[in-house]
Amino acid sequence: MASVRVAVIGASGYTGGELLRILALHPHVEVTIATSREHAGKPLHYVHFNLRGFYKGLRFSQLDLDKITRSSDVVFTALPHGVSVNYVPKLLELGFKVVDLSADFRLKNPIDYKTWYGYEHPYPDLLEKAVYGLPELHRGELRGAHLIASPGCNATAAIIALAPQVKAGLIDVDRIIVDIKAGSSEGGSNPTMGSHHPEREGAMRPYEAEGHRHSAEVVQELSSIAGRHVTVSLIPHSVGAVRGVLASAHSWLSRDAGPEDVMRAYLDFYSGEPFIRIVRGAPPGYPDPKYVVGSNFADVGFALEARVRRITGFAAIDNLVKGAAGQAVQAFNIMMGFDEAEGLKMPPFKPV
Ligand SMILES: NC(=O)c1ccc[n+]([C@@H]2O[C@H](COP(=O)([O-])OP(=O)(O)OC[C@H]3O[C@@H](n4cnc5c(N)ncnc54)[C@H](OP(=O)(O)O)[C@@H]3O)[C@@H](O)[C@H]2O)c1
């Protein structure tokens, strides 16, 4: 089978680097372009030290649409939100299939962009066409898609933790609180005062605690499953890890149910899913991002405190893999008709 020629735009960042790491061993992909404004002309391993020995001969290049057109078939955009929106429509016009890792095409309602991202979305028609790239929810639409909007990492964990409970009608969907613990690589490779290592190491700090942007995606996707509007409040916390997101999604039972009913809901929803592992009973008892780091797995579980009817769904992911580059490749595989797990069959690290 001939290789698909892939361009990675924004290849010097964390998600761009992770795309390069995963695609290096993908049997049906040849990465032909990796863009960076700052590092154009340098070999890839001058920035991504872990990739020394891979991609011999490929150097970062400036973002040149003519060059991309000559040498690529599919484009991954790993750019900040508000930047991708300037490139993706042109790439689609040029006939490319695009997998965008930013938030710029995730939300269906254009008004949400003003509310959550502070800009008027210039391409509402593309919001309708984009497929939200969470394979566990949108596998059918991903087949043959032209534009994949890869989900946010916190949103991925929150949705995966909650979707089975919502689908089974187990919880009061007017009262859901998602507590997120997130590692520092979530903030990207350009440090800010809050994400700079000395400020971050040892931290356990809430941020964007009165309305995190990923809430919009979580509400959109869970409302679609529920068939009515759901209310979700999401509160993230920075923790000292470099990689990992843990979502603890709290809600209250809407009907009588025991642990076996909740378990049945998770087993039914995730039956046959290649990257969902249900963790319950066996050690370590509950999902922990420590045991998915480096892999595309989402470890999922729950706790039911019958005394107060509180139910908590858990999901642990590596924010750069299932929360970004791995999930983007999973969706790309489906779009291209490849085995969904191609390039993603690695187990997590231990210890990390
Ligand atoms: N980090 C995560 O855990 C995570 C998870 C899911 C989704 N995402 C999303 O993925 C996207 C990338 O995140 P990241 O963490 O990889 O960010 P990052 O480390 O800051 O990388 C951003 C990349 O975009 C390039 N870039 C920045 N501004 C640009 C511009 N105006 N024109 C062209 N290139 C530009 C940068 O390279 P040069 O400056 O050298 O050009 C760099 O390669 C973001 O939208 C983010 O929200 C991130």
The ligand as a Tripos MOL2 file, in Angstrom:
@<TRIPOS>MOLECULE
LIG
   48    52     1     0     0
SMALL
NO_CHARGES

@<TRIPOS>ATOM
      1 N1         -0.8170   20.4380   24.9660 N.am      1 LIG1
      2 C1         -1.8710   19.6470   25.0680 C.2       1 LIG1
      3 O1         -1.9690   18.7950   25.9790 O.2       1 LIG1
      4 C2         -2.9910   19.7460   24.0530 C.ar      1 LIG1
      5 C3         -3.9890   18.7500   24.0690 C.ar      1 LIG1
      6 C4         -5.0330   18.8120   23.1270 C.ar      1 LIG1
      7 C5         -5.0600   19.8610   22.2200 C.ar      1 LIG1
      8 N2         -4.0830   20.8210   22.2560 N.ar      1 LIG1
      9 C6         -4.1750   21.9060   21.2630 C.3       1 LIG1
     10 O2         -3.2100   21.6570   20.2430 O.3       1 LIG1
     11 C7         -2.7310   22.9030   19.7310 C.3       1 LIG1
     12 C8         -1.2130   22.9220   19.8600 C.3       1 LIG1
     13 O3         -0.8950   22.8000   21.2470 O.3       1 LIG1
     14 P1          0.5890   22.5820   21.7620 P.3       1 LIG1
     15 O4          0.4880   22.2280   23.1870 O.co2     1 LIG1
     16 O5          1.3250   21.6890   20.8210 O.co2     1 LIG1
     17 O6          1.1490   24.0810   21.6090 O.3       1 LIG1
     18 P2          2.6700   24.5660   21.4710 P.3       1 LIG1
     19 O7          3.5790   23.6030   22.1250 O.co2     1 LIG1
     20 O8          2.6830   25.9800   21.9230 O.co2     1 LIG1
     21 O9          2.9270   24.5300   19.8780 O.3       1 LIG1
     22 C9          2.3210   25.4180   18.9820 C.3       1 LIG1
     23 C10         2.9170   25.2490   17.5940 C.3       1 LIG1
     24 O10         2.3150   26.1940   16.7000 O.3       1 LIG1
     25 C11         3.3210   26.9870   16.0500 C.3       1 LIG1
     26 N3          2.7520   28.3360   15.9370 N.ar      1 LIG1
     27 C12         2.3680   29.1450   16.9660 C.ar      1 LIG1
     28 N4          1.8190   30.2930   16.4920 N.ar      1 LIG1
     29 C13         1.8450   30.1780   15.1330 C.ar      1 LIG1
     30 C14         1.4220   31.0420   14.0660 C.ar      1 LIG1
     31 N5          0.8540   32.2480   14.3090 N.pl3     1 LIG1
     32 N6          1.6030   30.6130   12.7840 N.ar      1 LIG1
     33 C15         2.1850   29.4200   12.5250 C.ar      1 LIG1
     34 N7          2.6250   28.5610   13.4960 N.ar      1 LIG1
     35 C16         2.4420   28.9440   14.7780 C.ar      1 LIG1
     36 C17         4.5480   26.9010   16.9520 C.3       1 LIG1
     37 O11         5.7720   26.9050   16.2560 O.3       1 LIG1
     38 P3          6.6170   28.1620   15.8100 P.3       1 LIG1
     39 O12         6.3580   29.2450   16.8390 O.co2     1 LIG1
     40 O13         8.0460   27.7360   15.7510 O.co2     1 LIG1
     41 O14         6.0810   28.4810   14.4430 O.co2     1 LIG1
     42 C18         4.4150   25.4820   17.5210 C.3       1 LIG1
     43 O15         4.9640   24.5490   16.6010 O.3       1 LIG1
     44 C19        -3.4130   24.0170   20.5560 C.3       1 LIG1
     45 O16        -4.5170   24.5050   19.8540 O.3       1 LIG1
     46 C20        -3.8480   23.2800   21.8190 C.3       1 LIG1
     47 O17        -4.9560   23.8720   22.4420 O.3       1 LIG1
     48 C21        -3.0420   20.7850   23.1320 C.ar      1 LIG1
@<TRIPOS>BOND
     1     1     2 1
     2     2     3 2
     3     2     4 1
     4     4     5 ar
     5     4    48 ar
     6     5     6 ar
     7     6     7 ar
     8     7     8 ar
     9     8     9 1
    10     8    48 ar
    11     9    10 1
    12     9    46 1
    13    10    11 1
    14    11    12 1
    15    11    44 1
    16    12    13 1
    17    13    14 1
    18    14    15 2
    19    14    16 1
    20    14    17 1
    21    17    18 1
    22    18    19 2
    23    18    20 1
    24    18    21 1
    25    21    22 1
    26    22    23 1
    27    23    24 1
    28    23    42 1
    29    24    25 1
    30    25    26 1
    31    25    36 1
    32    26    27 ar
    33    26    35 ar
    34    27    28 ar
    35    28    29 ar
    36    29    30 ar
    37    29    35 ar
    38    30    31 1
    39    30    32 ar
    40    32    33 ar
    41    33    34 ar
    42    34    35 ar
    43    36    37 1
    44    36    42 1
    45    37    38 1
    46    38    39 2
    47    38    40 1
    48    38    41 1
    49    42    43 1
    50    44    45 1
    51    44    46 1
    52    46    47 1
@<TRIPOS>SUBSTRUCTURE
     1 LIG1         1 GROUP 0 **** ****
